[in-house]
Amino acid sequence: MSTNGTSQTYEKLTKRIREYQTLGACGSLLSWDEHTIMPQKGAEFRSEQLSLIAGMVHERSTAPEIGDLLGELQNSDLATRPEAPEAVNIREVSREFQKGRKLSKEFVEELTLVTSQGQHAWKKAREKKDFSLFLPYLEKVIALKIKQAETYGYEQDRYDALIDDYEPGATFESVGKVFAGFREELTPFLKAIQDSGKKPKREIIERHFPVGAQETFATGAAKAIGFDFKAGRLDVTTHPFCSGIGPGDTRITTRYNPNHFPDAFFGALHEAGHGIYEQGLDTSYFGLPMGQAVSLGIHESQSRLWENLVGRSKAFWKRFYPDAQRYFPQALSAVALDDFYWAVNDVRPSFIRVEADEVTYNLHIILRFEMERALINEEISAADIPAVWNEKFTSFFGITPPDDSLGCMQDVHWSAGLMGYFPTYALGNLYAAQFFAKALEDLPNMYENFAKGEFGELKKWLNENIHAHGQRYPAEKLVELVTGKPLSHAPEMKYLNEKYGPLYGI
Ligand SMILES: [Zn+2]
């Protein structure tokens, strides 16, 4: 094909992709609305609207014409330089297209229905603390996920086919190897913290923090770290999320608890971190892989980095603590910075993942990772979950959940068919620590600048080294290119040691 013909074909392809991605963005906006301000009675019609759009997007993104255009482009000049934007777009769209085409419309519909019923049953069962109400639904979801993995196909482990939806290229073996080394160091580290007998004054952050002041304070901090409020909003929801609707429009959410300071504040910083990634993507590539996030793990690295490595650092609070004391005089005016800093960095085993600290959080994930892999490989069945969960939990944390709502039924993921998703949370922590260590090498005055309220150089570093690439490199390669080393648990352990060693005298 002539070069001219090739570029016309490429234009045709990108036009079609942008069209269905724009349609998808309309769905994202409806979904944001559903979770923030939609009146309760609108729920049923909203499901209809969303499923109509999802069906249209699926149809358009797997249309045979897309396959024809990709077929023409795959062997063209445009695909020869693998890192050129056009080649990246052709490669990644093909990958998604091939996967999407493997699933029949009937399968997608069945999965949507079963997971929707599954989530409903999960909610009820969790409230009643009765796993048996959830079991028949979960069995159906797992059977469909096994079918999905078999339809996708895999080389080594059935679970690999599912992780790939969230962390392209990752496998049970590659992730398992990193997690195993991590856990080996993490477990004795946690034990040393517990054995130290030291504990912060946790009640400091459980005092009364008026919601209005929390909102102003959190908004100010999100703005200070670089979330652009002219291209985004912060609203209230029950389960915080970030949605990159499209160019110039990124929505983040948080929730306020007047008697627990960390929920809203760190939730807002976390989602702002996701938002800064979305806002850092190249808008000229909207809808195309060059303008999209690499993987869920890399996305999570951006949120964890701002939430924890920045937002829970001493330097950050040197700048923000005087403000916090002004906003919450009743709770904090008589509290020293060091006591507050330790209270927001309290490490102790607890049952609930989303409330876990930086150290124990990773163990919550490793437990889920091992379990869901065993489920997908039919080494354990859905009925075994409560017993296996409690046994593992006790061996990981030394405490046993008193009921399944505080144990195996706490997360929505499995009911929603999100299997292979959990590992991306801990991968996010590991990527974050590895990126941050490299940023600190490149920007040696970073902490001093945090203490002055200056975060721009770190944001710029992330924009240039990570965000600007879109999906040019797979996650594994991106980490290596940016930091010079393959992914490892070593930077995270070093960070945890340096931070928590002095707090707990270990
Ligand atoms: Zn997140």
Residues whose N, C-alpha, C, O or C-beta is under 5 A from the ligand:
A	BS01	ZN	E300 S303
